Amino acid sequence: MNVAELLITGFDGDKAIFAASLAPNMAATVVACVEGGRESTVEVCAEQATPAFTSIRRLVEDLARPTSSLP
């Protein structure tokens, strides 16, 4: 498995409130805003360098790895 980018979505109940895209050299976040029951609109969008990708990728790869023995 060669994961090159991660997409993380944050929810409040059934409403998506943000999406973060992580890659080895950047993180981009989009925050959604719902006004008066209307469709979501982008409220904030930010991009920056972050070391988080490698740690999170390793965690996800460990969780996705099949185990050789089941309880």
N, C-alpha and C positions, 0 to 999 in steps of 0.2 A: 504494500500500500504506500503510495507516494502522495500524501496530502499536501497540496500547494497553497490552499486557502481555506479558511473556515468562515462560515456564516453563522452568527449567533443571533437569535431573536428573543427579545424579552417580552413577556406577556403579563398583563394585569387582568386576571380572569381570562376571558376569551378575546381580549383586545390586545393586539400587538402594539407595544409602546416604543420599541426601538429595534434597530437591526445594526449589528456590528460585523464588519468584514475584517478578518485578520489575515495578514500575509507576513512572510518573514521580515519585511522592511516597512510595513505600514499597518495602521488600523484606521478604518473609516467608520463613523457612526452616524446614523440617521435617526432622529427622534420624531415620532409621529404625534400629531395633535388633532384631537377631535373637538370641533366647536359646534355646540348646539345640535348634536346628533348628526352633523354632516360627515361626509367622507374624511378620512385622515388626510392631513396635509403635512408637509415637512416643516418642522419648526426649527430644528437645528441640524446642521451637518458639519462634522469636524473630521479632519484627517491628521494623523501624526505618526511618528515612528514609535514602535513599542517592542519590547522584548517578550511580550506575553505569548506570541504565536507558538514558539517552540514548546513551552511548558504545557499549554493547552493541547497542542497537537499530540504530544506524548501521552497525556492523560486520555484523550479520545482514542488513540490507537490502542492503548492498553485495554480500554473498555470494549473495543470492537474485536480484539484478538480472541479467537475461539479457545476455549479451555479444553484440555485433554481429558479431564475427568469431571463428571457432574456429580453433585451430592446425591 
